[in-house]
Amino acid sequence: MGNLGRAPGVAAAALALDDSLLLGLYYRANCYFVLGDFERALADYVTSLERDPDFVESVLGKANALFNLERYPEAVDRKSTRLNSSHSSV
């Protein structure tokens, strides 16, 4: 995987400078996800959603992390993923 294993540390360094960086959390979550560390990815997606519940990328990332953790009911639950009827036609 080349330098990908170092990517979460780079994102963590950026967050250490400014822990309000929503995209920093999202990118670190994506790094963990690609590395197969779905628990850490989920934690960062959840934290980013606590800061911005409408951040769609983290909603989808959270659902995908839950799916990969085989937590299927949570992965498709609208309350868990923060999707509601105003954001979905289903």
JOBEL-V776656 format. One line per field, one symbol per residue. ss: DSSP state (h for helix, s for strand, l for the rest). A space follows every 10 residues. Layout:
BEGIN
ss=???
END
This chain:
BEGIN
ss=lllhhhhhhh hhhhhhhlll lhhhhhhhhh hhhhlllhhh hhhhhhhhhh hllllhhhhh hhhhhhhhll lhhhhhlhhh hlllllllll
END
